[in-house]
Each structure stands twice: as C-alpha cells, then as structure tokens.
C-alpha cells in the first residue's frame, strides 16, 4: 500500500508541477486521453483545435526495461496532425493488467532498469515524434 501511495504522490506532484509551469505562463493545459484500443475513433476524430496535449495510451513496461505497445498504437498521421496544429503528444505508460503492473514496479524499483527504460523511451519518442 505504501508503494502505491508513493507512486500516486509522485504522479500528483508531477501533474501539479506541470500545471504550475503552464499557469505561470498564463496558459492552460487541455488534455485529451487517446487510447489505442478504441475502434472507430481514430485520429481524424480528435478535437485538435480544443486541446493542447494528447495523452496517447498505452506503452506497457516489460520486466527488462523495454516496453511493448499494441498494433494500433503508432499513428504517424495523428502525431503529424497534432504537431501541425501545435498540440503535443504525450506517451502514456500503462498498467493494463497485473503483469504490466508488476513489470512497472520492478522497473521503478531498480536504478539499472529505470535507466534502461528511460533510454528506450527517449529513443522511441525521438524516433516517432
């Protein structure tokens, strides 16, 4: 239970810090949650003109510091459209099931695995926009 609270508090502090940075600049964050598994609701349907960020869900942590994602996750057209309209695309890290949750805990608890995960994630983000 203490571990869950620690992760929750870290997330809350990150969100508050992010919002305070934006608020300091007089702006707002309007976030759309965009899961890769929803059929029929693709990139063309996103309200790009109403959001500043799209949280694209999910990449799934693996126990070795790598990650996986579903076949519908990468949408280069969605990323290009979002960027052309000034919208940032954020990669969401998920825990879709108990195995993913356990993998996340293992990666988060190990400095070596955190470093590997971060390196893999940065490379993925740079390669895919």
C-alpha positions as a LaTeX table, in Angstrom:
\begin{tabular}{lrrr}
\hline
Residue & $x$ (\AA) & $y$ (\AA) & $z$ (\AA) \\
\hline
Unk1 & 0.00 & 0.00 & 0.00 \\
Unk2 & 2.84 & 2.41 & 0.83 \\
Unk3 & 4.33 & 1.83 & $-2.62$ \\
Unk4 & 1.04 & 2.71 & $-4.34$ \\
Unk5 & 0.78 & 5.89 & $-2.28$ \\
Unk6 & 4.37 & 6.78 & $-3.16$ \\
Unk7 & 3.65 & 6.38 & $-6.90$ \\
Unk8 & 0.39 & 8.30 & $-6.59$ \\
Unk9 & 2.08 & 11.17 & $-4.76$ \\
Unk10 & 4.87 & 11.28 & $-7.35$ \\
Unk11 & 2.31 & 11.46 & $-10.13$ \\
Unk12 & 0.28 & 14.15 & $-8.34$ \\
Unk13 & 3.39 & 16.25 & $-7.74$ \\
Unk14 & 4.41 & 15.88 & $-11.39$ \\
Unk15 & 0.96 & 16.98 & $-12.57$ \\
Unk16 & 0.86 & 19.91 & $-10.16$ \\
Unk17 & 4.35 & 20.98 & $-11.21$ \\
Unk18 & 3.37 & 20.75 & $-14.89$ \\
Unk19 & 0.24 & 22.79 & $-14.35$ \\
Unk20 & 2.10 & 25.38 & $-12.30$ \\
Unk21 & 4.60 & 25.86 & $-15.13$ \\
Unk22 & 1.82 & 26.39 & $-17.62$ \\
Unk23 & $-0.14$ & 28.64 & $-15.26$ \\
Unk24 & 2.97 & 30.74 & $-14.70$ \\
Unk25 & 2.97 & 31.45 & $-18.43$ \\
Unk26 & $-0.73$ & 32.36 & $-18.44$ \\
Unk27 & $-1.71$ & 29.25 & $-20.42$ \\
Unk28 & $-3.90$ & 26.25 & $-19.89$ \\
Unk29 & $-3.43$ & 22.56 & $-20.48$ \\
Unk30 & $-6.37$ & 20.88 & $-22.13$ \\
Unk31 & $-5.61$ & 17.18 & $-22.28$ \\
Unk32 & $-7.31$ & 14.54 & $-24.43$ \\
Unk33 & $-6.89$ & 10.91 & $-23.45$ \\
Unk34 & $-6.48$ & 8.80 & $-26.58$ \\
Unk35 & $-6.38$ & 5.01 & $-26.13$ \\
Unk36 & $-5.09$ & 2.84 & $-28.96$ \\
Unk37 & $-7.71$ & 0.13 & $-28.49$ \\
Unk38 & $-10.87$ & 2.11 & $-29.29$ \\
Unk39 & $-12.07$ & 1.01 & $-32.69$ \\
Unk40 & $-13.71$ & 3.55 & $-34.97$ \\
Unk41 & $-12.32$ & 6.55 & $-33.12$ \\
Unk42 & $-9.20$ & 7.37 & $-34.99$ \\
Unk43 & $-7.01$ & 10.41 & $-35.41$ \\
Unk44 & $-9.40$ & 12.23 & $-37.75$ \\
Unk45 & $-11.94$ & 12.45 & $-34.91$ \\
Unk46 & $-9.67$ & 14.11 & $-32.37$ \\
Unk47 & $-10.58$ & 17.69 & $-31.39$ \\
Unk48 & $-7.15$ & 19.14 & $-32.20$ \\
Unk49 & $-8.50$ & 22.69 & $-32.02$ \\
Unk50 & $-9.76$ & 22.17 & $-28.45$ \\
Unk51 & $-6.71$ & 20.55 & $-26.80$ \\
Unk52 & $-3.10$ & 21.38 & $-26.07$ \\
Unk53 & $-1.95$ & 17.83 & $-25.33$ \\
Unk54 & $-2.92$ & 14.30 & $-26.29$ \\
Unk55 & $-2.07$ & 11.53 & $-23.81$ \\
Unk56 & $-1.71$ & 8.51 & $-26.06$ \\
Unk57 & $-2.25$ & 5.26 & $-24.15$ \\
Unk58 & $-0.50$ & 2.92 & $-23.56$ \\
Unk59 & 3.01 & 1.61 & $-23.78$ \\
Unk60 & 3.44 & $-1.34$ & $-21.46$ \\
Unk61 & 6.63 & $-1.73$ & $-19.39$ \\
Unk62 & 8.44 & $-5.04$ & $-19.68$ \\
Unk63 & 10.44 & $-6.53$ & $-16.81$ \\
Unk64 & 13.77 & $-5.99$ & $-18.62$ \\
Unk65 & 13.45 & $-2.22$ & $-19.06$ \\
Unk66 & 11.98 & $-2.37$ & $-22.55$ \\
Unk67 & 8.33 & $-1.83$ & $-23.40$ \\
Unk68 & 5.68 & $-3.00$ & $-25.81$ \\
Unk69 & 2.57 & $-1.49$ & $-27.35$ \\
Unk70 & $-0.46$ & $-2.61$ & $-29.31$ \\
Unk71 & $-0.62$ & $-2.78$ & $-33.08$ \\
Unk72 & $-2.79$ & 0.34 & $-33.28$ \\
Unk73 & $-0.56$ & 2.46 & $-31.05$ \\
Unk74 & 1.72 & 4.17 & $-33.56$ \\
Unk75 & $-0.22$ & 6.57 & $-35.73$ \\
Unk76 & 2.20 & 8.81 & $-37.63$ \\
Unk77 & $-0.70$ & 10.76 & $-39.19$ \\
Unk78 & $-2.13$ & 11.57 & $-35.76$ \\
Unk79 & 1.26 & 12.72 & $-34.50$ \\
Unk80 & 1.91 & 14.84 & $-37.61$ \\
Unk81 & $-1.57$ & 16.39 & $-37.49$ \\
Unk82 & $-1.26$ & 17.15 & $-33.78$ \\
Unk83 & 2.14 & 18.78 & $-34.22$ \\
Unk84 & 0.96 & 20.82 & $-37.22$ \\
Unk85 & $-1.82$ & 22.23 & $-35.02$ \\
Unk86 & 0.51 & 22.96 & $-32.09$ \\
Unk87 & $-0.69$ & 20.00 & $-30.00$ \\
Unk88 & 1.83 & 17.94 & $-28.03$ \\
Unk89 & 1.55 & 14.15 & $-27.98$ \\
Unk90 & 2.47 & 12.51 & $-24.69$ \\
Unk91 & 3.25 & 8.80 & $-24.39$ \\
Unk92 & 1.26 & 7.28 & $-21.54$ \\
Unk93 & 2.82 & 4.43 & $-19.62$ \\
Unk94 & 0.19 & 1.92 & $-18.64$ \\
Unk95 & $-0.50$ & $-0.97$ & $-16.42$ \\
Unk96 & $-3.26$ & $-2.68$ & $-18.36$ \\
Unk97 & $-3.08$ & $-5.86$ & $-16.30$ \\
Unk98 & $-1.40$ & $-7.35$ & $-13.26$ \\
Unk99 & 1.69 & $-8.43$ & $-15.22$ \\
Unk100 & 2.19 & $-4.89$ & $-16.55$ \\
Unk101 & 1.75 & $-3.52$ & $-13.03$ \\
Unk102 & 4.35 & $-5.94$ & $-11.69$ \\
Unk103 & 6.74 & $-5.05$ & $-14.53$ \\
Unk104 & 6.31 & $-1.35$ & $-13.77$ \\
Unk105 & 7.05 & $-1.93$ & $-10.09$ \\
Unk106 & 10.16 & $-3.96$ & $-10.96$ \\
Unk107 & 11.46 & $-1.29$ & $-13.36$ \\
Unk108 & 10.66 & 1.55 & $-10.94$ \\
Unk109 & 12.46 & $-0.21$ & $-8.08$ \\
Unk110 & 15.72 & $-0.78$ & $-9.96$ \\
Unk111 & 18.11 & 2.05 & $-10.88$ \\
Unk112 & 19.53 & $-0.09$ & $-13.70$ \\
Unk113 & 16.11 & $-0.94$ & $-15.15$ \\
Unk114 & 14.87 & 2.66 & $-14.74$ \\
Unk115 & 17.87 & 3.87 & $-16.71$ \\
Unk116 & 17.29 & 1.26 & $-19.44$ \\
Unk117 & 13.57 & 2.06 & $-19.58$ \\
Unk118 & 14.25 & 5.79 & $-19.79$ \\
Unk119 & 16.84 & 5.31 & $-22.52$ \\
Unk120 & 14.45 & 3.10 & $-24.52$ \\
Unk121 & 11.58 & 5.54 & $-24.03$ \\
Unk122 & 13.62 & 8.60 & $-25.10$ \\
Unk123 & 14.82 & 6.75 & $-28.19$ \\
Unk124 & 11.24 & 5.74 & $-29.05$ \\
Unk125 & 9.94 & 9.29 & $-28.59$ \\
Unk126 & 12.71 & 10.80 & $-30.73$ \\
Unk127 & 12.17 & 8.23 & $-33.48$ \\
Unk128 & 8.39 & 8.65 & $-33.53$ \\
Unk129 & 7.84 & 12.30 & $-32.73$ \\
\hline
\end{tabular}
